Amino acid sequence: MRIAFLSDVHANLEALLACLEHADRAGASRCVFLGDLVGYGADPVPVLALVRGLVARGGVAILGNHDQAVLEGPSARMNPEARMVIGWTRARLSAGELEFLRGLPLSIEEGPRLYVHANAWDPERWEYVTSPYDAGRSMRATRCRMTFCGHMHTPALYHLGPDGRPAAFAPAPGTGIPLGPQRRWLAIPGAVGQSRDGNPAACYALLDEATDTLTFHRVPYDDEAPRRKILEAGLPLSFNVRLEAGR
């Protein structure tokens, strides 16, 4: 089985559709969503409809901090623009859509893999994995050999060797990386809906379960539609600019 890992969709329908189509062509038979389905973008309703359908067919979805903020109100750490779109999003979601978000877990263990939005050491506090040190802290906090998380909006891969030292591995898009059993691994597939590494293409990763080979993908898509929808909805201009610049 090939599993597509998608994170930080952020209500960007066009980016999600592009990644799902790419994953389907690549042979993915299951999707794992690593949190932040909503926030920033103008299409929370159709994005949630797509994800709910895929979860109903055996996929997995994890709670992200923006998903939680829609349910409980934005945290003080969110900037004013992000806080504004949380209220805008909640006002557009039905009781069923809110109930779906409310039912999402903070993390899931599945065999040798942990799925979580931010990190394994304290998923509910939403701290970022920004360095090998952070990655090592996360990998040591779980019994799982492989951790898949999001939150960073930038693709990254870390490993923990037998000597206990964490290190970063630079993934090249389209190149399979064997996740060897002698190491622990932490993979961040990047953001589907709002990339922040200077490349506006959408990101996701594909795991071949038979070989434990992970491939990161960049998927170019037409960002004019989601950018136009952001402006038409009266959402902050910075969200439009961020999609165009990829940062």
Secondary structure, 3 states (H helix, E strand, C coil): CEEEEEECCCCCHHHHHHHHHHHHHCCCCEEEECCCCCCCCCCHHHHHHHHHHHHHCCCEECCCHHHHHHHHCCCCCCCHHHHHHHHHHHCCCCHHHHHHHHCCCCEEEECCEEEECCCCCCHHHCCCCCCHHHHHHHHHCCCCCEEECCCCCCCEEEEECCCCCEEEECCCCCCEEECCCCCEEEEECCECCCCCCCCCCEEEEEEECCCCEEEEEEECCCCHHHHHHHHHCCCCHHHHHHHHHCC
